[in-house]
């Protein structure tokens, strides 16, 4: 008989939150967000093929404050997913699996995503692309 007070599997209330737990969840969330990014990219291609009026409307939408926030988050998601994917490839080789290395690579992946996103957006703002 199963005790009603115990969860059937490890649960959020049981585990102590740590950095590698966050990076695992963030990797899945960024991957899901990239699906939305693919739809936005497809929408851009359709708008481009539909003529200048439709394309101008799409550019206006993506250039709005909300559109810029979405594009910023997509940029962050691309760079984080890339960095964390490389981290997983290293793990697949059997390296970096100890706690100290896993925590260090988590910090590197997060820092890379933030710095790369800020650099790309800084270039875009400086050149007038945004």
C-alpha positions as CSV (number, residue, x, y, z in Angstrom):
1,X,0.0,0.0,0.0
2,X,1.2,3.5,-0.9
3,X,1.5,6.1,1.9
4,X,-0.7,9.1,1.0
5,X,1.7,11.6,2.6
6,X,4.6,10.7,0.3
7,X,5.0,11.8,-3.3
8,X,5.1,9.0,-5.9
9,X,8.3,10.4,-7.4
10,X,10.9,13.1,-6.5
11,X,9.1,16.3,-6.3
12,X,10.0,20.0,-6.2
13,X,9.2,20.1,-2.5
14,X,11.7,17.3,-1.9
15,X,14.7,18.6,-3.8
16,X,16.9,21.5,-2.8
17,X,17.2,23.9,-5.7
18,X,20.6,24.2,-7.2
19,X,22.2,25.7,-10.3
20,X,22.4,22.6,-12.5
21,X,18.7,22.0,-11.8
22,X,17.9,25.5,-13.0
23,X,20.0,25.1,-16.1
24,X,18.3,21.8,-17.0
25,X,14.9,23.5,-16.8
26,X,16.1,26.6,-18.6
27,X,17.5,24.4,-21.4
28,X,14.1,22.8,-21.9
29,X,12.3,26.2,-21.7
30,X,14.7,27.8,-24.2
31,X,14.2,24.8,-26.6
32,X,10.5,25.3,-26.4
33,X,10.9,29.0,-26.9
34,X,12.9,28.4,-30.0
35,X,9.9,26.7,-31.6
36,X,8.1,30.1,-31.2
37,X,11.1,31.7,-32.7
38,X,10.8,29.4,-35.7
39,X,7.2,30.5,-36.1
40,X,8.2,34.1,-36.0
41,X,10.8,33.5,-38.6
42,X,8.3,31.7,-40.8
43,X,5.9,34.6,-40.3
44,X,8.7,37.0,-41.5
45,X,9.2,34.9,-44.6
46,X,5.5,34.8,-45.4
47,X,5.3,38.6,-44.8
48,X,8.3,39.2,-47.1
49,X,6.7,37.1,-49.8
50,X,3.3,38.8,-49.4
51,X,4.4,42.3,-50.5
52,X,5.6,45.5,-49.1
53,X,2.4,46.4,-47.2
54,X,2.3,43.2,-45.3
55,X,6.0,43.3,-44.7
56,X,5.8,46.8,-43.4
57,X,3.1,45.7,-41.0
58,X,5.2,42.8,-39.8
59,X,8.2,45.1,-39.3
60,X,6.1,47.5,-37.3
61,X,4.9,44.6,-35.1
62,X,8.4,43.3,-34.5
63,X,9.7,46.8,-34.0
64,X,7.2,47.6,-31.2
65,X,8.4,47.5,-27.6
66,X,6.7,44.1,-27.1
67,X,8.2,42.8,-30.4
68,X,11.7,43.9,-29.3
69,X,11.3,42.2,-25.9
70,X,10.3,38.9,-27.7
71,X,13.3,39.2,-30.1
72,X,15.6,39.9,-27.2
73,X,14.4,36.9,-25.3
74,X,14.7,34.8,-28.5
75,X,18.3,35.9,-28.9
76,X,19.0,35.0,-25.3
77,X,17.3,31.7,-25.8
78,X,19.4,30.9,-28.9
79,X,22.7,31.7,-27.2
80,X,21.8,29.8,-24.0
81,X,20.5,26.8,-25.8
82,X,23.7,26.8,-27.9
83,X,26.0,27.1,-24.9
84,X,24.2,24.5,-22.8
85,X,24.0,22.1,-25.8
86,X,27.8,22.3,-26.1
87,X,27.9,21.6,-22.3
88,X,25.8,18.5,-22.8
89,X,28.1,17.4,-25.7
90,X,31.0,17.6,-23.3
91,X,29.1,15.6,-20.7
92,X,28.3,13.0,-23.4
93,X,32.1,12.4,-23.7
94,X,32.2,11.6,-20.0
95,X,33.9,14.8,-18.9
96,X,32.7,17.5,-16.6
97,X,30.2,15.4,-14.7
98,X,31.5,16.1,-11.2
99,X,29.6,18.7,-9.1
100,X,32.3,21.4,-9.3
101,X,32.8,21.2,-13.1
102,X,29.0,21.0,-13.7
103,X,28.4,24.1,-11.6
104,X,31.3,25.9,-13.4
105,X,30.0,25.0,-16.8
106,X,26.5,26.2,-15.8
107,X,27.9,29.6,-14.9
108,X,29.8,29.7,-18.1
109,X,26.8,28.8,-20.2
110,X,24.6,31.5,-18.5
111,X,27.3,34.1,-18.7
112,X,28.0,33.4,-22.4
113,X,24.3,33.7,-23.2
114,X,24.0,37.0,-21.4
115,X,27.2,38.5,-22.8
116,X,26.6,37.3,-26.4
117,X,23.0,38.6,-26.3
118,X,24.1,42.0,-25.1
119,X,26.9,42.2,-27.7
120,X,24.5,41.3,-30.5
121,X,21.9,43.8,-29.4
122,X,24.6,46.5,-28.8
123,X,25.8,46.0,-32.3
124,X,22.2,46.2,-33.6
125,X,21.4,49.3,-31.7
126,X,24.7,51.0,-32.7
127,X,24.2,50.2,-36.4
128,X,20.6,51.4,-36.3
129,X,19.2,47.9,-37.0
130,X,16.8,48.2,-34.0
